[in-house]
Every structure is written in C-alpha cells, then in structure tokens.
C-alpha cells in the first residue's frame, strides 16, 4: 500500500534534504543536528529554485537545481528530529494556512562518481516554501541563480 500523506507508510523514516541554515557549517546545523544524524552527503534537488529570505532561503518548484545535503537520522532519534525540524521550519501540518514551509517527499540526486555519471535518486523529506510564500517569491523574491545558499559570512567564520 502506498500513501502520499506526510508520515504515511511510504514515508517511514526518510532522510532529509537541507539547503539553508541546517547545512554543515551553518548556525542551525549544530543546534538541531549535532548527535542526531548517522550520515550526511552532498545532494541536489532537481526541478527547484532557491530564493533568498530573511536570514534563510526558500526552495520552490521550478526549472533549476538546489544544492544541499542529504541527512540520515541517527538510530532512535527519527521522531525527535522530525519534530524539531517541523518546528524550526514552521510546518504545522499538510496545507495548514500558517505554514511557512510544506514538508513534502521529493527525489533528490546524490552525485555520481564520474563527471558524466547521473546522480543516484533518493526519496527524501524536503521543506518547500508554503503556497502564500511561493506566490510572494515568484512576484518579488530574490532568486539565487546557482541554487547554492550561504549566509555570506567571511571564510574565517566571522
């Protein structure tokens, strides 16, 4: 049996694709992920665009690619991690009018070994901008052309 409902049987303990303040080296990585992941790998979200936000980015559906990291929860902490990330991303439930982001299942690509090798697809949770935010971004948002978000901190961490 398959389900498209977040948290349904087909979504049991999926990894998470992150692309903003949860990336390694970014402020929320240590706050929310330290000790809660069993693996982290570079990954790409196809068919998406990245927009700058107020200190954090938003990904939306589109004709581009967003670069980020695929995270696998450490054994025994999946539920805790899911709750923490839902809270951080202001996800209150599918389609909730006060959502900042929607948590959805998407295929992300893990980089291949060779330059011409296509990425291996993996199903993962992704937090995409909620509908109202997406409409606002499409009309007046600042697109990040390469789909790579950084805080703009200097290389020395300042």
C-alpha positions in Angstrom: 0.0 0.0 0.0 1.3 3.5 -0.8 0.4 6.8 0.7 1.1 10.4 -0.3 0.2 11.7 3.1 3.2 13.1 5.1 4.1 10.5 7.6 2.3 7.7 5.7 3.7 4.2 5.2 5.7 5.1 2.1 7.5 8.0 4.0 8.7 6.0 7.0 12.0 7.4 8.3 13.0 9.0 5.0 16.2 11.1 5.0 16.0 14.9 5.0 17.3 17.2 2.3 18.5 20.5 3.7 19.7 23.6 1.8 20.0 26.5 4.2 20.8 27.1 7.9 20.9 23.4 8.5 23.8 22.8 6.2 27.1 21.8 7.7 28.9 24.9 8.9 25.7 26.9 9.2 24.2 28.0 12.6 21.3 25.6 12.8 23.4 22.5 11.9 25.0 22.3 15.4 21.8 23.5 17.2 19.4 20.9 15.7 21.5 18.2 14.1 24.6 17.5 16.3 24.3 14.0 17.6 21.1 13.3 15.7 22.5 12.2 12.3 24.1 9.0 11.2 25.2 10.3 7.8 25.4 13.5 5.7 26.1 13.6 1.9 26.1 16.3 -0.7 22.9 16.1 -2.8 20.9 18.1 -5.4 17.2 18.8 -5.5 16.2 18.9 -9.2 13.2 20.9 -10.6 13.5 23.5 -7.9 14.6 27.2 -7.5 16.2 28.8 -4.5 15.2 32.2 -3.2 16.9 34.4 -0.6 14.8 35.0 2.6 15.2 36.9 5.8 18.3 35.1 7.1 17.4 31.8 5.5 16.4 30.6 2.0 13.3 29.2 0.4 13.1 26.4 -2.2 10.1 26.3 -4.6 9.2 24.1 -7.5 10.8 25.4 -10.7 13.2 24.8 -13.6 16.5 24.7 -11.7 18.5 22.8 -9.2 19.1 23.4 -5.5 22.3 22.2 -3.9 22.3 20.9 -0.3 22.9 17.9 2.0 21.1 14.7 2.5 20.8 13.8 6.2 20.1 10.4 7.7 18.7 10.4 11.2 20.7 8.5 13.8 19.1 5.3 15.2 16.4 6.0 17.7 16.1 9.8 17.2 14.0 10.0 14.0 10.8 11.1 15.7 12.6 13.7 17.8 14.5 15.0 14.7 11.3 15.2 12.6 9.6 17.2 15.4 12.5 19.6 15.8 12.7 20.2 12.0 8.9 20.7 11.7 9.0 23.3 14.5 12.1 25.1 13.0 10.5 25.2 9.6 7.1 26.3 10.9 5.4 23.3 9.4 2.1 22.8 11.3 0.6 20.1 9.0 -0.1 19.5 5.3 -1.7 22.6 3.8 -2.1 24.4 7.1 -2.7 28.2 6.4 0.0 29.3 8.9 2.8 27.0 7.4 6.0 28.8 6.4 7.1 25.6 4.7 5.4 22.4 3.5 7.2 19.1 4.2 7.0 17.1 1.1 8.6 13.9 -0.3 10.8 14.5 -3.4 13.5 12.7 -5.2 17.0 14.2 -4.7 20.1 13.2 -6.5 23.3 12.0 -4.9 26.3 13.0 -7.1 27.7 10.2 -9.3 31.4 9.2 -9.2 32.2 10.4 -12.7 31.7 13.8 -14.4 29.2 12.4 -16.9 27.5 10.0 -14.4 24.0 10.9 -13.4 23.1 11.2 -9.8 21.5 8.4 -7.9 17.9 9.3 -6.9 16.8 9.0 -3.3 13.4 9.8 -1.8 13.7 12.4 1.0 11.7 14.9 3.0 12.2 18.4 1.7 10.8 21.6 3.2 9.5 23.8 0.3 8.0 27.3 0.7 4.3 27.2 1.5 1.8 28.4 -1.1 1.5 32.0 0.1 5.3 32.4 0.4 5.8 30.8 -3.0 3.4 33.4 -4.6 5.2 36.2 -3.0 8.7 34.9 -4.1 7.6 34.4 -7.7 6.4 38.1 -7.9 9.1 39.9 -5.9 11.7 37.5 -4.5 15.4 37.5 -5.0 16.4 34.3 -6.9 19.7 32.7 -6.0 20.9 31.8 -9.6 23.2 28.9 -8.8 20.9 27.3 -6.2 23.6 27.4 -3.5 22.8 29.3 -0.3 25.4 30.7 2.0 25.0 33.2 4.9 27.6 35.4 3.3 29.9 35.0 6.3 33.6 35.6 5.7 35.8 32.5 5.2 37.2 32.9 8.7 33.7 32.4 10.2 33.0 36.0 11.1 
